[in-house]
Amino acid sequence: MDEATLANSIAELTGTLRPTAGTTEADLERGRLLVAQALRSGQTSAAIRGTVAIAANPEASEQAKQFRRLSGPKPATTVHAFLRTVPSPTSLHPSVPASVRGIAVTDSAGPFLTPLGNPIWIDAFNVIQLTPVTRHTTDRWDYFLLTRQGLRPERLCLKLAVSGFRLACWPRTVRSIPLRDSVLREGH
């Protein structure tokens, strides 16, 4: 997304918001930064807005000039943001988009007020990166192939309901991990 489009989108989404008695301009700036990170990660303005009704911002093109400073490279971790109008301490609320429902909120800013006095929060989530796993069977072994390049085994957690498996990085085995069904049932 180019700098002008990013700044315009931020102005359309947040240009009419104002801090409430419990928030500051710095909080609103943090919320705008969350929106900018999501836009730079490839999320659309419509996806960030979701079902929240925001009036058109007649000053968006003028405000966009001040939001150009929020442009920059794509974040190292993909971020998705969304606006919500309901106070909720969890991401399980029905107003949360289904794509992020249940994922821990990475950062939240708000509430801020719309011109009509409605509260708006800006929540952001780090997007979970999926690692494709393929199961292969030979005459003696079942094994799983992790196909993500740059995978760091010390950060890997696999839970499988089998008697055990071997976590290997070509060309040598990193570790063997025994698994027991009772451990899996307890959620460890």
Secondary structure as GFF3:
##gff-version 3
##sequence-region A 1 188
A	DSSP	alpha_helix	3	14	.	.	.	ID=ss1
A	DSSP	beta_strand	18	19	.	.	.	ID=ss2
A	DSSP	alpha_helix	25	40	.	.	.	ID=ss3
A	DSSP	alpha_helix	45	49	.	.	.	ID=ss4
A	DSSP	alpha_helix	60	67	.	.	.	ID=ss5
A	DSSP	three_ten_helix	68	70	.	.	.	ID=ss6
A	DSSP	beta_strand	79	84	.	.	.	ID=ss7
A	DSSP	beta_strand	107	113	.	.	.	ID=ss8
A	DSSP	beta_strand	119	126	.	.	.	ID=ss9
A	DSSP	beta_strand	133	137	.	.	.	ID=ss10
A	DSSP	beta_strand	142	146	.	.	.	ID=ss11
A	DSSP	three_ten_helix	153	155	.	.	.	ID=ss12
A	DSSP	beta_strand	164	169	.	.	.	ID=ss13
A	DSSP	beta_strand	172	178	.	.	.	ID=ss14
A	DSSP	alpha_helix	181	185	.	.	.	ID=ss15
###
